[in-house]
Amino acid sequence: MSTFDYQFFVVGGGSGGVRAARIAAGFGARVAIAENFRYGGTCVIRGCVPKKLLVHAAHFSADFADAEGFGWSVPPAQFSWPKLIAGKNDQISRLSGMYESNLDRSGVTVLHGSARLLDPHTVDLDGKRFSAEHILIATGGIPFLPSIPGIEHAITSNEVFDLAELPRRVLIVGGGYIAVEFAGIFRGLGAEVTMAYRGEQILRGFDDDLRQHLHDEMVANGIRIVLHSDVKGIERQQDGTLSVAVSGAAADTHNVDAVLYATGRVPNTEGLGLAEIGVTLDKKGGVVVDAMGRSTVANIFAVGDVTNRIALTPVAIREGAAVATSLFGPAPMAADLTTVPSAVFSQPPIGTVGMSETEALKHYAEIDIYRADFRSLRHSLTARRERTLIKLIVDAASQRVVGAHMIGADAAEIIQGVAIAIRMGATKADFDATVAIHPTSAEEFVTLKEKTTRKRHD
Ligand code: NDP
């Protein structure tokens, strides 16, 4: 019997930490978990969940406009930001409460406070000390803000969910997940939106066709995208508005009501005392771990965003489950992250799994590309010009589908099923042999008979 207060002490009550704690307790371990904010972590409190609610809210403006083509006369709609935020707050409070009560029901000791490691087996929680055989760091990430003059006037994804009112004009800095998602949210809710991105195209790392397609759709929806741009400074004017100097290809001064920085996130390790006790951190402060989630101190583990690898909730959950099972379950296991699908809840949304065309060309001698770019049936009766793009990337030699990408309505819902096929190693012939569901957009995944092009690695 271990003489420690706990066999497993989890620091951080987000997706990864909570899953690890509950699984460890399920195996009979004595487990405690500590959180210094609200249980649920970024995803539940100020990430995936509230963001998706806002995405739904934003989509109604398009739905009201499209209804006319189907015979509806819709009176001018009124939108209340405070009502949306109140509803969102109720929902996240409910979920956060559920996280705590589920932990409690699983037999985990639920603690509140800020943790600091004093040595590899001692956690200080706001002055109270606990000894622990194994410790899991699951403290997630925090927004990264570059230091430019006036950056204190900017908000991040931490504040955006609790604004007192909907800003009329917004400047969004960055071109990644959060930037494109919030551009769509604010635009759908009626704001004037400008995105300033330093690179040549938004969503670096995604398939180039998706990037261009989303760019075109966002512009068609009235979002201004300024590429190759750099924010030089932000000044607050006497009337409370913000003046933002942007340099680059389209140098300009933008007068807006809010500036949202979505310039990436960094691991949340400050103040945990990790480096002091020998835990190696990478240059962004992320905990360096092996395939089993073990840090350079043998009894200290880390999962999720704090490890600075794939910053996605379902990944953190897998990693948390793997660490807890390895320590207290029947056999050691590593999280299998060979094919991680993901979605961007932009408008229209993106669903993607496997390699982009550029990545595939680096891995395979020859690839076949299949594409369908079409206007969905729904939009045959609306004034919207929105198009859907579906793309398959196939290794020419083995005929395995190595990438599947979609931008269009319900892409996130559709790609989840496609991801199962890709993970199982489905070939193009398997896709072709699957009977279509008609009429859908998803059926294009199984009816792409003619290849668009074959490309060779050079
Ligand atoms: P991303 O890494 O997706 O994007 C960051 C953006 O900011 C990039 O466009 C980057 O440009 C730009 N940038 C970085 N540093 C600077 C700088 N100093 N000045 C100007 N621009 C800069 O981060 P996000 O903040 O959007 O999201 C964080 C993470 O959260 C995501 O990577 C994702 O893992 C996760 N997330 C997932 C979601 C989902 O699954 N739907 C939704 C939201 C977040 P460049 O491309 O040139 O590097």
Residues whose N, C-alpha, C, O or C-beta is under 5 A from the ligand:
A	BS01	NDP	P146 G174 G175 G176 Y177 I178 A179 R198 G199 R204 A262 T263 G264 R265 A311 L312 A343 V344 F345
